[in-house]
Amino acid sequence: MNNIYRIYDMGYKEVISLEDGARLGYVSDVEIDIGTGRVQSLVIPGRLRLFGLLGREEDYIVPWNAIETVGEDLILVSTARSTLRRGRTAREKRLAEEP
């Protein structure tokens, strides 16, 4: 099995929870540690509220160590509440703090 993945290819993979089989969505972004060059987490956009008229729920932030398997079409993650969090990405937090 190939252990090299492109970030671009991650966007075409659906993320599935191992615990309950829930479909979390598709990867929209990744957070990378610039110092080490390693992927820290995957970002999955939150679900639309009322067809997008009321915005979105917060994004899922999946730490890299919560990923169990990366297949051709999907990514299986352990969604234990201690590993999966919802919230804004580091980039969104920085943009919110700028004047």
N, CA, C and O atoms as a GROMACS GRO file, in nm:
protein
  396
    1MET      N    1   0.084  -0.119   0.000
    1MET     CA    2   0.000   0.000   0.000
    1MET      C    3   0.089   0.125   0.000
    1MET      O    4   0.193   0.128   0.066
    2ASN      N    5   0.048   0.225  -0.072
    2ASN     CA    6   0.122   0.348  -0.085
    2ASN      C    7   0.102   0.433   0.041
    2ASN      O    8  -0.012   0.459   0.081
    3ASN      N    9   0.210   0.476   0.103
    3ASN     CA   10   0.202   0.558   0.223
    3ASN      C   11   0.221   0.706   0.194
    3ASN      O   12   0.235   0.786   0.286
    4ILE      N   13   0.223   0.744   0.067
    4ILE     CA   14   0.238   0.883   0.029
    4ILE      C   15   0.106   0.933  -0.029
    4ILE      O   16   0.052   0.876  -0.124
    5TYR      N   17   0.054   1.041   0.031
    5TYR     CA   18  -0.073   1.098  -0.014
    5TYR      C   19  -0.052   1.246  -0.041
    5TYR      O   20   0.025   1.313   0.027
    6ARG      N   21  -0.122   1.294  -0.140
    6ARG     CA   22  -0.121   1.437  -0.168
    6ARG      C   23  -0.238   1.501  -0.096
    6ARG      O   24  -0.345   1.442  -0.082
    7ILE      N   25  -0.215   1.622  -0.049
    7ILE     CA   26  -0.322   1.693   0.021
    7ILE      C   27  -0.440   1.711  -0.072
    7ILE      O   28  -0.556   1.701  -0.029
    8TYR      N   29  -0.414   1.736  -0.198
    8TYR     CA   30  -0.519   1.753  -0.297
    8TYR      C   31  -0.609   1.629  -0.301
    8TYR      O   32  -0.732   1.642  -0.309
    9ASP      N   33  -0.550   1.510  -0.296
    9ASP     CA   34  -0.626   1.386  -0.302
    9ASP      C   35  -0.711   1.362  -0.178
    9ASP      O   36  -0.812   1.292  -0.186
   10MET      N   37  -0.673   1.420  -0.065
   10MET     CA   38  -0.750   1.402   0.059
   10MET      C   39  -0.891   1.460   0.045
   10MET      O   40  -0.984   1.410   0.108
   11GLY      N   41  -0.908   1.564  -0.034
   11GLY     CA   42  -1.038   1.628  -0.050
   11GLY      C   43  -1.142   1.540  -0.116
   11GLY      O   44  -1.262   1.568  -0.107
   12TYR      N   45  -1.098   1.435  -0.183
   12TYR     CA   46  -1.190   1.344  -0.250
   12TYR      C   47  -1.222   1.223  -0.166
   12TYR      O   48  -1.289   1.131  -0.214
   13LYS      N   49  -1.176   1.220  -0.043
   13LYS     CA   50  -1.201   1.106   0.044
   13LYS      C   51  -1.304   1.143   0.150
   13LYS      O   52  -1.295   1.249   0.212
   14GLU      N   53  -1.401   1.056   0.169
   14GLU     CA   54  -1.502   1.079   0.271
   14GLU      C   55  -1.450   1.028   0.406
   14GLU      O   56  -1.386   0.924   0.413
   15VAL      N   57  -1.479   1.103   0.511
   15VAL     CA   58  -1.433   1.066   0.645
   15VAL      C   59  -1.548   0.998   0.718
   15VAL      O   60  -1.659   1.052   0.728
   16ILE      N   61  -1.520   0.878   0.770
   16ILE     CA   62  -1.621   0.796   0.837
   16ILE      C   63  -1.574   0.766   0.980
   16ILE      O   64  -1.456   0.736   1.003
   17SER      N   65  -1.666   0.773   1.074
   17SER     CA   66  -1.638   0.739   1.213
   17SER      C   67  -1.640   0.588   1.231
   17SER      O   68  -1.734   0.522   1.186
   18LEU      N   69  -1.539   0.533   1.298
   18LEU     CA   70  -1.537   0.389   1.325
   18LEU      C   71  -1.636   0.349   1.433
   18LEU      O   72  -1.691   0.238   1.429
   19GLU      N   73  -1.661   0.437   1.529
   19GLU     CA   74  -1.747   0.402   1.642
   19GLU      C   75  -1.893   0.381   1.601
   19GLU      O   76  -1.955   0.282   1.640
   20ASP      N   77  -1.948   0.473   1.523
   20ASP     CA   78  -2.090   0.462   1.490
   20ASP      C   79  -2.120   0.462   1.340
   20ASP      O   80  -2.236   0.458   1.300
   21GLY      N   81  -2.016   0.466   1.258
   21GLY     CA   82  -2.036   0.463   1.113
   21GLY      C   83  -2.087   0.594   1.055
   21GLY      O   84  -2.129   0.599   0.939
   22ALA      N   85  -2.086   0.701   1.134
   22ALA     CA   86  -2.137   0.830   1.088
   22ALA      C   87  -2.048   0.887   0.979
   22ALA      O   88  -1.925   0.874   0.985
   23ARG      N   89  -2.110   0.948   0.880
   23ARG     CA   90  -2.038   1.015   0.773
   23ARG      C   91  -2.013   1.158   0.817
   23ARG      O   92  -2.106   1.237   0.832
   24LEU      N   93  -1.886   1.192   0.838
   24LEU     CA   94  -1.852   1.326   0.886
   24LEU      C   95  -1.843   1.426   0.772
   24LEU      O   96  -1.864   1.545   0.794
   25GLY      N   97  -1.812   1.380   0.654
   25GLY     CA   98  -1.800   1.468   0.538
   25GLY      C   99  -1.669   1.446   0.465
   25GLY      O  100  -1.603   1.344   0.482
   26TYR      N  101  -1.634   1.543   0.383
   26TYR     CA  102  -1.512   1.536   0.303
   26TYR      C  103  -1.409   1.635   0.355
   26TYR      O  104  -1.445   1.742   0.406
   27VAL      N  105  -1.283   1.600   0.343
   27VAL     CA  106  -1.175   1.686   0.389
   27VAL      C  107  -1.173   1.814   0.306
   27VAL      O  108  -1.174   1.809   0.182
   28SER      N  109  -1.172   1.929   0.373
   28SER     CA  110  -1.166   2.056   0.300
   28SER      C  111  -1.032   2.125   0.318
   28SER      O  112  -0.994   2.210   0.237
   29ASP      N  113  -0.961   2.090   0.424
   29ASP     CA  114  -0.835   2.157   0.453
   29ASP      C  115  -0.753   2.070   0.546
   29ASP      O  116  -0.804   1.975   0.605
   30VAL      N  117  -0.626   2.104   0.559
   30VAL     CA  118  -0.539   2.036   0.655
   30VAL      C  119  -0.462   2.142   0.732
   30VAL      O  120  -0.437   2.251   0.680
   31GLU      N  121  -0.424   2.109   0.854
   31GLU     CA  122  -0.338   2.196   0.934
   31GLU      C  123  -0.201   2.132   0.938
   31GLU      O  124  -0.188   2.014   0.973
   32ILE      N  125  -0.098   2.208   0.902
   32ILE     CA  126   0.038   2.156   0.893
   32ILE      C  127   0.128   2.232   0.990
   32ILE      O  128   0.120   2.354   1.000
   33ASP      N  129   0.212   2.158   1.060
   33ASP     CA  130   0.314   2.218   1.145
   33ASP      C  131   0.428   2.261   1.055
   33ASP      O  132   0.499   2.177   1.000
   34ILE      N  133   0.446   2.390   1.039
   34ILE     CA  134   0.547   2.444   0.948
   34ILE      C  135   0.688   2.402   0.990
   34ILE      O  136   0.773   2.378   0.904
   35GLY      N  137   0.712   2.393   1.119
   35GLY     CA  138   0.844   2.356   1.168
   35GLY      C  139   0.888   2.216   1.129
   35GLY      O  140   1.003   2.194   1.092
   36THR      N  141   0.794   2.122   1.137
   36THR     CA  142   0.828   1.982   1.106
   36THR      C  143   0.781   1.939   0.969
   36THR      O  144   0.830   1.839   0.915
   37GLY      N  145   0.686   2.013   0.911
   37GLY     CA  146   0.632   1.975   0.781
   37GLY      C  147   0.532   1.862   0.789
   37GLY      O  148   0.497   1.803   0.686
   38ARG      N  149   0.485   1.830   0.908
   38ARG     CA  150   0.389   1.720   0.926
   38ARG      C  151   0.246   1.770   0.935
   38ARG      O  152   0.220   1.879   0.987
   39VAL      N  153   0.156   1.690   0.884
   39VAL     CA  154   0.013   1.722   0.894
   39VAL      C  155  -0.029   1.700   1.038
   39VAL      O  156  -0.006   1.594   1.095
   40GLN      N  157  -0.091   1.802   1.098
   40GLN     CA  158  -0.138   1.793   1.236
   40GLN      C  159  -0.283   1.744   1.244
   40GLN      O  160  -0.317   1.665   1.332
   41SER      N  161  -0.367   1.791   1.152
   41SER     CA  162  -0.508   1.753   1.157
   41SER      C  163  -0.575   1.776   1.023
   41SER      O  164  -0.526   1.850   0.938
   42LEU      N  165  -0.689   1.710   1.007
   42LEU     CA  166  -0.775   1.729   0.890
   42LEU      C  167  -0.892   1.816   0.931
   42LEU      O  168  -0.940   1.806   1.044
   43VAL      N  169  -0.938   1.900   0.841
   43VAL     CA  170  -1.052   1.987   0.868
   43VAL      C  171  -1.166   1.944   0.777
   43VAL      O  172  -1.151   1.935   0.655
   44ILE      N  173  -1.281   1.918   0.840
   44ILE     CA  174  -1.402   1.878   0.767
   44ILE      C  175  -1.507   1.984   0.795
   44ILE      O  176  -1.540   2.009   0.911
   45PRO      N  177  -1.561   2.048   0.691
   45PRO     CA  178  -1.658   2.156   0.715
   45PRO      C  179  -1.782   2.105   0.788
   45PRO      O  180  -1.829   1.994   0.767
   46GLY      N  181  -1.834   2.192   0.876
   46GLY     CA  182  -1.957   2.159   0.948
   46GLY      C  183  -2.075   2.154   0.852
   46GLY      O  184  -2.070   2.207   0.740
   47ARG      N  185  -2.179   2.090   0.896
   47ARG     CA  186  -2.299   2.075   0.812
   47ARG      C  187  -2.373   2.207   0.799
   47ARG      O  188  -2.370   2.292   0.888
   48LEU      N  189  -2.440   2.222   0.686
   48LEU     CA  190  -2.520   2.342   0.662
   48LEU      C  191  -2.642   2.342   0.754
   48LEU      O  192  -2.700   2.237   0.781
   49ARG      N  193  -2.679   2.460   0.801
   49ARG     CA  194  -2.800   2.474   0.881
   49ARG      C  195  -2.907   2.540   0.795
   49ARG      O  196  -2.884   2.649   0.740
   50LEU      N  197  -3.020   2.478   0.783
   50LEU     CA  198  -3.132   2.526   0.704
   50LEU      C  199  -3.087   2.564   0.563
   50LEU      O  200  -3.103   2.677   0.518
   51PHE      N  201  -3.029   2.464   0.495
   51PHE     CA  202  -2.985   2.478   0.356
   51PHE      C  203  -2.882   2.590   0.337
   51PHE      O  204  -2.871   2.647   0.228
   52GLY      N  205  -2.808   2.620   0.441
   52GLY     CA  206  -2.704   2.722   0.432
   52GLY      C  207  -2.752   2.862   0.466
   52GLY      O  208  -2.670   2.954   0.475
   53LEU      N  209  -2.881   2.881   0.483
   53LEU     CA  210  -2.933   3.014   0.513
   53LEU      C  211  -2.891   3.061   0.652
   53LEU      O  212  -2.876   3.181   0.676
   54LEU      N  213  -2.872   2.966   0.743
   54LEU     CA  214  -2.830   3.000   0.879
   54LEU      C  215  -2.683   2.968   0.903
   54LEU      O  216  -2.639   2.953   1.017
   55GLY      N  217  -2.609   2.958   0.795
   55GLY     CA  218  -2.465   2.931   0.808
   55GLY      C  219  -2.435   2.783   0.824
   55GLY      O  220  -2.513   2.697   0.780
   56ARG      N  221  -2.323   2.755   0.885
   56ARG     CA  222  -2.278   2.618   0.907
   56ARG      C  223  -2.256   2.591   1.055
   56ARG      O  224  -2.240   2.683   1.135
   57GLU      N  225  -2.256   2.462   1.088
   57GLU     CA  226  -2.210   2.422   1.220
   57GLU      C  227  -2.058   2.438   1.221
   57GLU      O  228  -1.998   2.459   1.116
   58GLU      N  229  -1.997   2.430   1.338
   58GLU     CA  230  -1.852   2.441   1.346
   58GLU      C  231  -1.787   2.323   1.273
   58GLU      O  232  -1.845   2.215   1.263
   59ASP      N  233  -1.665   2.346   1.224
   59ASP     CA  234  -1.592   2.242   1.152
   59ASP      C  235  -1.548   2.131   1.246
   59ASP      O  236  -1.529   2.153   1.366
   60TYR      N  237  -1.533   2.011   1.190
   60TYR     CA  238  -1.469   1.901   1.262
   60TYR      C  239  -1.320   1.915   1.242
   60TYR      O  240  -1.274   1.934   1.129
   61ILE      N  241  -1.244   1.907   1.348
   61ILE     CA  242  -1.098   1.908   1.342
   61ILE      C  243  -1.054   1.770   1.388
   61ILE      O  244  -1.068   1.736   1.506
   62VAL      N  245  -1.000   1.690   1.297
   62VAL     CA  246  -0.960   1.553   1.328
   62VAL      C  247  -0.809   1.546   1.338
   62VAL      O  248  -0.740   1.562   1.238
   63PRO      N  249  -0.755   1.522   1.459
   63PRO     CA  250  -0.610   1.510   1.473
   63PRO      C  251  -0.557   1.393   1.391
   63PRO      O  252  -0.625   1.292   1.374
   64TRP      N  253  -0.436   1.407   1.341
   64TRP     CA  254  -0.377   1.303   1.257
   64TRP      C  255  -0.370   1.170   1.330
   64TRP      O  256  -0.387   1.065   1.267
   65ASN      N  257  -0.346   1.171   1.462
   65ASN     CA  258  -0.336   1.045   1.535
   65ASN      C  259  -0.471   0.975   1.554
   65ASN      O  260  -0.474   0.861   1.601
   66ALA      N  261  -0.582   1.040   1.519
   66ALA     CA  262  -0.713   0.976   1.527
   66ALA      C  263  -0.746   0.899   1.399
   66ALA      O  264  -0.845   0.825   1.395
   67ILE      N  265  -0.664   0.915   1.297
   67ILE     CA  266  -0.688   0.845   1.170
   67ILE      C  267  -0.642   0.701   1.183
   67ILE      O  268  -0.526   0.675   1.217
   68GLU      N  269  -0.732   0.609   1.157
   68GLU     CA  270  -0.700   0.467   1.166
   68GLU      C  271  -0.655   0.412   1.031
   68GLU      O  272  -0.556   0.339   1.024
   69THR      N  273  -0.727   0.446   0.924
   69THR     CA  274  -0.698   0.393   0.792
   69THR      C  275  -0.730   0.496   0.686
   69THR      O  276  -0.830   0.566   0.693
   70VAL      N  277  -0.642   0.505   0.587
   70VAL     CA  278  -0.668   0.589   0.470
   70VAL      C  279  -0.680   0.494   0.352
   70VAL      O  280  -0.582   0.431   0.311
   71GLY      N  281  -0.801   0.485   0.296
   71GLY     CA  282  -0.825   0.398   0.182
   71GLY      C  283  -0.832   0.478   0.054
   71GLY      O  284  -0.803   0.597   0.051
   72GLU      N  285  -0.870   0.410  -0.054
   72GLU     CA  286  -0.880   0.478  -0.183
   72GLU      C  287  -0.991   0.581  -0.186
   72GLU      O  288  -0.975   0.687  -0.246
   73ASP      N  289  -1.104   0.551  -0.121
   73ASP     CA  290  -1.220   0.639  -0.128
   73ASP      C  291  -1.259   0.702   0.005
   73ASP      O  292  -1.338   0.796   0.008
   74LEU      N  293  -1.206   0.649   0.116
   74LEU     CA  294  -1.249   0.701   0.244
   74LEU      C  295  -1.138   0.697   0.347
   74LEU      O  296  -1.035   0.631   0.330
   75ILE      N  297  -1.162   0.769   0.455
   75ILE     CA  298  -1.070   0.775   0.568
   75ILE      C  299  -1.149   0.734   0.690
   75ILE      O  300  -1.253   0.793   0.721
   76LEU      N  301  -1.101   0.632   0.761
   76LEU     CA  302  -1.166   0.587   0.883
   76LEU      C  303  -1.098   0.652   1.002
   76LEU      O  304  -0.976   0.646   1.015
   77VAL      N  305  -1.178   0.714   1.089
   77VAL     CA  306  -1.122   0.783   1.205
   77VAL      C  307  -1.187   0.733   1.332
   77VAL      O  308  -1.303   0.691   1.334
   78SER      N  309  -1.110   0.738   1.440
   78SER     CA  310  -1.161   0.708   1.573
   78SER      C  311  -1.218   0.838   1.628
   78SER      O  312  -1.145   0.935   1.647
   79THR      N  313  -1.347   0.840   1.653
   79THR     CA  314  -1.412   0.965   1.695
   79THR      C  315  -1.440   0.968   1.844
   79THR      O  316  -1.539   1.025   1.888
   80ALA      N  317  -1.353   0.906   1.922
   80ALA     CA  318  -1.368   0.916   2.066
   80ALA      C  319  -1.372   1.065   2.100
   80ALA      O  320  -1.296   1.142   2.042
   81ARG      N  321  -1.456   1.104   2.190
   81ARG     CA  322  -1.476   1.247   2.218
   81ARG      C  323  -1.347   1.317   2.259
   81ARG      O  324  -1.336   1.439   2.248
   82SER      N  325  -1.249   1.241   2.306
   82SER     CA  326  -1.123   1.303   2.346
   82SER      C  327  -1.036   1.339   2.226
   82SER      O  328  -0.944   1.420   2.239
   83THR      N  329  -1.062   1.280   2.108
   83THR     CA  330  -0.975   1.306   1.994
   83THR      C  331  -1.037   1.398   1.891
   83THR      O  332  -0.965   1.472   1.824
   84LEU      N  333  -1.167   1.396   1.876
   84LEU     CA  334  -1.233   1.476   1.774
   84LEU      C  335  -1.288   1.602   1.838
   84LEU      O  336  -1.358   1.595   1.939
   85ARG      N  337  -1.258   1.717   1.780
   85ARG     CA  338  -1.312   1.840   1.836
   85ARG      C  339  -1.380   1.922   1.727
   85ARG      O  340  -1.353   1.904   1.608
   86ARG      N  341  -1.466   2.008   1.768
   86ARG     CA  342  -1.530   2.098   1.674
   86ARG      C  343  -1.479   2.237   1.704
   86ARG      O  344  -1.454   2.272   1.819
   87GLY      N  345  -1.464   2.315   1.601
   87GLY     CA  346  -1.418   2.450   1.626
   87GLY      C  347  -1.363   2.514   1.502
   87GLY      O  348  -1.376   2.462   1.391
   88ARG      N  349  -1.300   2.625   1.524
   88ARG     CA  350  -1.241   2.699   1.414
   88ARG      C  351  -1.098   2.652   1.394
   88ARG      O  352  -1.032   2.609   1.488
   89THR      N  353  -1.052   2.661   1.272
   89THR     CA  354  -0.914   2.625   1.242
   89THR      C  355  -0.822   2.735   1.292
   89THR      O  356  -0.866   2.845   1.325
   90ALA      N  357  -0.694   2.704   1.298
   90ALA     CA  358  -0.596   2.804   1.342
   90ALA      C  359  -0.600   2.926   1.251
   90ALA      O  360  -0.587   3.039   1.298
   91ARG      N  361  -0.619   2.906   1.121
   91ARG     CA  362  -0.625   3.017   1.026
   91ARG      C  363  -0.746   3.106   1.054
   91ARG      O  364  -0.735   3.229   1.053
   92GLU      N  365  -0.862   3.045   1.080
   92GLU     CA  366  -0.981   3.123   1.108
   92GLU      C  367  -0.965   3.203   1.237
   92GLU      O  368  -1.012   3.317   1.246
   93LYS      N  369  -0.897   3.145   1.338
   93LYS     CA  370  -0.873   3.216   1.462
   93LYS      C  371  -0.783   3.338   1.439
   93LYS      O  372  -0.807   3.445   1.493
   94ARG      N  373  -0.678   3.319   1.356
   94ARG     CA  374  -0.589   3.431   1.325
   94ARG      C  375  -0.663   3.542   1.252
   94ARG      O  376  -0.645   3.659   1.283
   95LEU      N  377  -0.747   3.505   1.155
   95LEU     CA  378  -0.821   3.605   1.079
   95LEU      C  379  -0.919   3.682   1.169
   95LEU      O  380  -0.940   3.801   1.149
   96ALA      N  381  -0.978   3.614   1.266
   96ALA     CA  382  -1.072   3.679   1.357
   96ALA      C  383  -1.001   3.778   1.448
   96ALA      O  384  -1.060   3.877   1.491
   97GLU      N  385  -0.873   3.752   1.478
   97GLU     CA  386  -0.798   3.840   1.568
   97GLU      C  387  -0.742   3.963   1.497
   97GLU      O  388  -0.711   4.062   1.562
   98GLU      N  389  -0.728   3.956   1.364
   98GLU     CA  390  -0.672   4.070   1.290
   98GLU      C  391  -0.770   4.187   1.290
   98GLU      O  392  -0.891   4.166   1.285
   99PRO      N  393  -0.716   4.311   1.296
   99PRO     CA  394  -0.805   4.429   1.299
   99PRO      C  395  -0.872   4.453   1.166
   99PRO      O  396  -0.950   4.547   1.151
   0.00000   0.00000   0.00000
